[in-house]
Amino acid sequence: MLIGAGSTDKFLSESEIRELMLTALTAAKLDGKRIIIIIPDGTRTAPIGQMFRLFHELLSEKVAALDYLIALGTHQPMSEEAINERIGVTAEERAGKYAKAKIFNHHWELPETFVELGVISKEEISRISDGLLNEAVNVKLNKLVFDYDQIIICGPTFPHEVVGFSGGNKYFFPGISAGEVINFSHWLGALVTSYETIGKKYTAVRKVIDRAAQFINHPKLCFSLVVKGESLAGLYIGSPEEAWEAASNLSSKLHIVWADRQYKRVLSVMPKLYDDIWTGSKGMYKLEPVIADGGEVIIYAPHIDEISYSHGKILDELGYHVLEYFTKQWDKFKDYPLGVVAHSTHLTGIGTYDPATGVEKPRIKVTLATRIPKERCERLNLGYLDPDTINPDDWKDREAEGILLVPKAGEMLYRLKPKGAAA
């Protein structure tokens, strides 16, 4: 049963949110049970602090445990200070009022974190991927969740470069899963390309993720949030599949900007919730469809000084390249983690590579205006601009020149309006 509400022109009040949550949690009959709630890390905009308070209010006195697991995927672990900020509490409140709540980072880097749930056969993978891949996939998940009676997902849905729209079962895979599904799903997304995936609902990767989730034989409930700015425009509660379905429908209306033209230069101003290029590259993904052939996207993030805290060394070896650069030299790259190879292609975008001449031609240019040194950018095959030479105000109101400023890039997807579409 799906419980929820959402709108494109107003926000839910706290009393409305509380009532929806109370209805769903009462129906779930959680009294006396051990509950674990999977939440996003700090790279996703969502009122997690508000949800944390309401879960505590509605459940803490009724359940045996109310704990949290942060869906890091392969992001770096959150510090205690960052966790407190994520859940909207002070250190004193955490140690006092909320002391019973345990909050765990997902330790994706430790093999002992996981339990194997099953295998998706190569025949099924071939069918799901329309023949792009033909290999079996081991499905492993953080075993911690099976110490609890009820799993709850609580997180937002946005257009996403690998899966189409985030949310739902994506909080399991890659959120709290092992490398096999993460690498496989990201590589499948790379083969389809972000350009053809982002902002579409039932993608090949979504099908793989939903299939993997069928191996989780445990009670699941999903609180899918649709965020506009900092406020909640929608909340849908039900199974991960049905809650995500409703949330992605609303997200497609709220989180896509339909542009009348393409631009030759785009300045993507990245907020501080992205602390490396691994996460900050959303400033490219979300703008790629409206950048003209031969155009340039500049990721402006003076606070970023690292490519990837988790995968930087591997990316320094790989560099950033178009998909064909890897597929046409497969023997050279086949043993690298495919999730990292996929990220390389996603940030570079579509393009061509000729192995006979060694000439690589990305469709657009990607430039970093960060604290990452020029020399490293060049080794990585990325452009460089000194961030101190950029004043975003100089980029305002220049659409007529083919120049676009995106003040808070990373969540809104820009797409080119189809020819003949109504204004």
Secondary structure, DSSP 4 states (H G I P E B T S, - for coil): --EEEE-SS----HHHHHHHHHHHHHHHT-TT-EEEEEEE-TTS---HHHHHHHHHHHHTTTSSEEEEEEE-TTSPPPPHHHHHHHHT--HHHHHTTTTT--EEE--TT-GGGEEEEEEE-HHHHHHHTTTS----EEEEEEGGGGGSSEEEEEEE--EETTTEE--GGGGTTTTTB-HHHHHHHHHHHHHH-HHHHTT-SS-HHHHHHHHHHTT--S-EEEEEEEEETTEEEEEEEESHHHHHHHHHHHHHHHSEEEESS-EEEEEEE--TT--SHHHHTHHHHTTGGGEEEEEEEEEEETT---S-TTTHHHHHHH----HHHHHTTHHHHTTS-HHHHHHHHHHH-SEEEETTTTEEEESSEEEEEESS-HHHHHHTT-EE--GGG--GGGGTT-GGGTEEEETT-SSSEEEEPPTT---
